[in-house]
Every structure is written in C-alpha cells, then in structure tokens.
Amino acid sequence: MLAVFLTRPACRLGALVAAVTLLAGGCAMAPGMRMQNSTVLPIGGAGDGTPVEQLPVPVTEVTLSLLDKLKNDAGLNTDADTRALLGHASAYTVGVGDVLQITVWDHPELAAALGAQPPANARAYDPPPGFIVDDNGCLQFPFAGTIRVEGMKIDEIQSKLAVELGKSFRDPQVTVRIASFRSKQVYVDGEVHTPGAQPINDIPTSLYDAISHAGGFSSSADQSRISLTRNGQSYNINFTNLLQRGLNPSNIALRPGDLIRVSAREDNGVFVLGEVTKPVSALPLRNGQLTLSDALSQAGSISATTADAAQLYVIRGLGKDARVFHLDAASPVSLILANRFELQPKDIVYVDGNGLVRFSRVLSLLLPGINAGLTAGLVAK
C-alpha cells in the first residue's frame, strides 16, 4: 500500500514537470518570434550530418537615406548596361542568302538573267527573282563572273560590277538593290504578341522597333525587365526607366543575332507572408514597379487583430548575400517609406504577429502534450 501511495504523487509530479518542460521549449521556438538587431541564417549542410554554418545577417532599418541609396545603386547598374548598348547602327552589308536585283541599263539582254516573274500564288517565304548570294558569299553575274560580295555595301557592289562589266561593255550603268533580306535576323521572345525572328534590312532596327514589330508588350509583360543577349553576354534593360529619364529606346541599335526576351510579371513576384489578410505572391505592375505598399495591398493589408505592425520585415537574397530590412509600420509616417520602398523579384515580406497571437499559438502547440501528461497522471491515479 505504501508503494502505491508514493507512486501516485510521483506520476502527477512527472506529468507536471513534462508540461513545464514542453512549455519552456515551445516558447524558445515560438512561431512569429521577433528579429533582433541581427538574425542567424543557416547555410550549407548536405543533409548527411555535415555541420550547418550559422551566418549572422544584420537587420537594416528602413530610412529615407537607405531608400535613396538603394535607388541610386539600382540606377547605376541599369546605366552601365544601357551605356554599353547605346550607339548608331552601321550600314547594311550583304550576307549569305540575300537576294539582289541587278539592272544594267541599255542592255535588256541581261534582264533575262533575273529569272521569270513569280507566279500569282507564290508563297511569302519564296525568294523573289534575282541573284542569291551563295554559301561562299559570292555572286555570279553574266559577263562579270563570280564576285565575292559578302560583307560589302550596295554601293561597293555596284562599283565592283561596273568595273567587271566594263571589260565587256562600254561605260555600263549598273543599279543594284536588295530584293530580299534573309541573311541577318534578330529574335524577340517572351511576353510580346507575336514572338519570333525578324529580318534586319537596310533600315537600322532598334529595340523599340523590334518590340513594335512583335506586336508590342502583352498584358502580362514586365516592361522593366528586358534582357538582350549579344555574343553570349546578357544586358538588363528597364524600358520604363528609360522613358522616365527621357532616354529614347530607339537609341539602342540591334545587331544581327541579338536575342530579346521580355519576362513575365508572374516570374518576378514577391512573397507576402505572416499576419496579413491573404498571404499571396504579389505581382509587379505592368511598368515593372512594385513597392512595399503595393505588395501589402495585394495581400489585403496587415491584419488589424493579429499583426504587430511595428515588426514588418523584407528579406532579400539567399545565403551570404541575404539582407533583412525592418520597418515600423505602426507609425503612419512610416507608410510613406513603404510607398517608396521598391521590392525586387523573389523578395519575402513578413509581418510578425503580436504577443497574444504568439502565446496563443504556442499554447495550441503545447496543449496536446499537456493533456497527454495530465491524462497519464489521472490514469496512474
């Protein structure tokens, strides 16, 4: 009987100790914990027991000077890419596959060399009558023989033909024009109405021309993130920023082989999490801009009952390049900062919960353990 009497209090005491231990451990890992002046970010680890490096990430307060600095840094990166692309287009030079129409005046017998006129039901991609520059970059013309014309301008080809024909005719008058431009192309892909290849002709093609020829931006296009790939190197172009600064996109001349890709807004969203009305992946506007206020608006704003508006964070980047920004949105003045804080693709906006919410959630996690301990004690009793 004595053993039984001692066992019952021991069981009750054990259950109470277990509950307190769970409560203490749960508080240490409560969801919605506030970030301090710096937080710890785990990186590395291969999932095989390799130690994970703990990287401290400082928390930066959002101020007007910080916003000016971020905007200035973004402008410098954009300017560098834009300056590398600005310039004047060079005159068109003939290439392999181009079709030339050559007329020698007062010599109608040479007109037959152009070939027969195309039939009425000719297809759009059928070459027109003329002389096609072969794979070796050469042109064959009666009485002139084989002439290498690849890389030459039209006036240079006229002069060359006049010299060669002058060996058979007296003072020949030669006219050369390009009937079909088929050797040089640029490619437009992504969020435009008619993506595809576009031939380059004797009229210089600019960035604005290429997008216009592709039918313009689609409704899902992000006009601030256009990539231009040239010779294996990619350049980022902010179309909206160019117009705002008074720079004409027509000053960006394209070259043969350039690839232009217009990204979709869905690819450049940010994640709004925590105590908001509706956690969502916020999408930038059509001009590509997305401020912190815009993102919170798409998420239905901050929850009035569960959020701690003073604990608003923006997490940017991963690993050693990660940055954390903190904004006290409880002050109406701080909302001006939120309206100027421009987000970047894949940013994470996190709104912390208030103290009551954190306690309630911890308690909800611990109640099953506490109930199990009390039940064990009652059963032992």
VENLINCOR-V882266 format. One record per backbone hydrogen bond with DSSP energy under -1.0 kcal/mol. CO is the residue of the C=O (numbers start at 0). NH is the residue of the N-H. Records with the same first field share a line. If there is no record, write none. Layout:
BEGIN
CO=NH  NH
END
This chain:
BEGIN
0=4
1=5
2=6
3=7
5=9
6=10
7=11
8=12
9=13
10=14
11=15
12=16
13=17
14=18
15=19
16=20
17=21
18=22
19=23
20=24
21=25
22=26
23=27
26=29
36=58
38=56
40=54
42=52
52=42
54=40
56=38
59=325
62=66
63=67
64=68
65=69
66=70
67=71
68=72
69=73
70=74
71=75
72=76
73=77
74=78
75=79
76=80
77=81
78=82
79=83
81=84  85
93=150
94=97
97=132
98=178  179
99=130
100=176
102=174
103=106
106=109
107=110
109=112
110=113
111=114
118=121
122=125
130=99
132=96
133=136
136=148  149
137=133
138=146
140=143  144
144=140
146=138
148=151
151=93
152=156
153=157
154=158
155=159
156=160
157=161
158=162
159=163
160=164
161=165
163=166
164=167  168
172=104
174=102
176=100
179=98
183=199
184=256
185=197
186=259
187=195
188=261
189=191
190=217
195=187
197=185
204=253
205=209
206=210
207=211
208=212
209=213
210=215
211=214
213=193
215=192
217=220
219=264
221=224
222=238
224=262
225=236
226=260
227=234
228=258
229=232
232=229
234=227
236=225
237=241
238=242
239=243
240=244
241=246
242=245
247=250
248=251
250=86  252
251=206
254=257
257=186
258=228
259=188
260=226
261=190
262=221
263=266
264=267
268=345
269=281
270=348
271=279
272=350
273=275
274=302
279=271
281=269
284=287
285=222
288=284
289=342
290=294
291=295
292=296
293=297
294=298
295=300
296=299
298=277
300=276
302=306
305=353
307=310
308=328
310=351
311=326
312=349
313=324
314=347
315=322
317=320
318=321
322=315
323=59
324=313
325=61
326=311  328
332=335
333=337
334=338
336=340
337=292
340=291
343=346
346=270
347=314
348=272
349=312
350=274
351=307
353=357
354=358
355=359
356=360
357=361
358=362
359=363
360=364
361=365
362=366
365=369
366=370
367=371
368=372
369=373
370=374
371=375
372=376
373=377
374=378
375=379
376=380
END
